[in-house]
Each structure stands twice: as C-alpha cells, then as structure tokens.
C-alpha cells in the first residue's frame, strides 16, 4: 500500500503544484512590471493571476478527483489494477491521498494568501497575537477548540469520501453506461443528501456556544450532543464501506 500511496501523491502533487504557485508568480510579475514600466495593462495580469490563485484549492480538488477517476475507473484502470492489493487497502490509500493533499493544499493556500494580502497585514504580528491568545485560554476552551478541530477533520474526511464514493458508485455496473455523467450524478445526490442530514441535525440537536470572547476576538461554534456525533460518524463509515464495496465489485467484474 505504501508504494501505491507514494505513486498517488507523486502524480497528484505534480498535477496541482502549477495551479498553486504559478499564479502567485504571475501576480508578483504583473505588479513588478507595472511599477517598472508604468503600463496599466500589467495590472490585468496581476488581477487574473490573483483570481486563479484564489481558485487554486478548487482547481486542485478537481484535478485530484479527476485523477482518482482515471486511475481506477478510466483510461489508467488497467495499469492500477495490477497492484497486488486488496480493495480495502486501495480504498485506504485513496483516502490517505485525499487527506494528505487536502492538508497540503490548505497550508499552501494560506501561505500564498499571506504573501498577497495588503501590506498592512503583518503575518509575524498575526501569529504573535495568535500565540498570545492561545496562552490565555483555559483547559475547557482548549477542549472546545480540539472538538472544533475534530469536526473540521471529520468534514474533510466526509468530503473526500463523497468524491471517492461518487467515483466508485458512478462507475459501477448499473451506472457505467452513463459514462462520466454517472459519478457526477451520484456526487450531486450524495451532496444533497448529506447537506439535508447535516442541516436537520444542526437545527434539531445543536446550539450556538461562545468558545472565546475577549476584546480582540470572538469565536463561536455549534455545540452538539452524542446523537449528532454518532450520526456524523455513521455517515463517514457508510461512505467508506460503500466506496470499498463498489470498488471491490469493479475489481471482480474486471
């Protein structure tokens, strides 16, 4: 599984890196040429590059999902079927690939934004203030922040598994005739169903709670009960099991 994961990461990183960093170079080049030559047209280069930079994470996600489809159900499926791995290990490698690249893309995006934000924004001062604030929190507030972090991780896993499930189910025997429309159709249905469940659960079993409240920052999040958490975890498990099941069926048919 390690070799498969390394191959997935290598291919996807090479695919998304240009969209994460080349627009940054274009934005700085446009601003520099504008100041050097005085030609207003270079502002458009900087503007377009900044727009692509802001869209970088979304473009990266599309590339990752597209590569996932092509590897296991598209034009490269015959090659990846030769890996001597069980369906469960392949599904786990796919999920880890999504998770690692998601974290990488998020941190890269934040780094890029820190470079293009207005000059009044000082990234050093920002982190100095952040660490000062963290030093003033109580153990209970740290626990609440930890629960927020777990929630964000859970949402990230659910998003990754939704795309994986859409690819796996959408390329199953009954939907393969739809071609690329199959995964799109399944993805839309899954997103609509998950959003409906989450909205209903938040409305029924959660309340707003103030985590941090001081003169400099106010942070609120929703407080949930055990039923909400159980259903949330169940959704993730169902998505994982469904992805693995339909991928295994695809392998058996192949």
Secondary structure as UniProt FT lines:
FT   HELIX           2..37
FT   HELIX           41..54
FT   HELIX           56..72
FT   TURN            75..76
FT   HELIX           77..80
FT   TURN            81..82
FT   HELIX           87..116
FT   TURN            119..120
FT   HELIX           123..135
FT   HELIX           139..170
FT   TURN            173..175
FT   HELIX           176..178
FT   HELIX           180..205
FT   STRAND          206..213
FT   STRAND          218..224
FT   HELIX           226..253
//
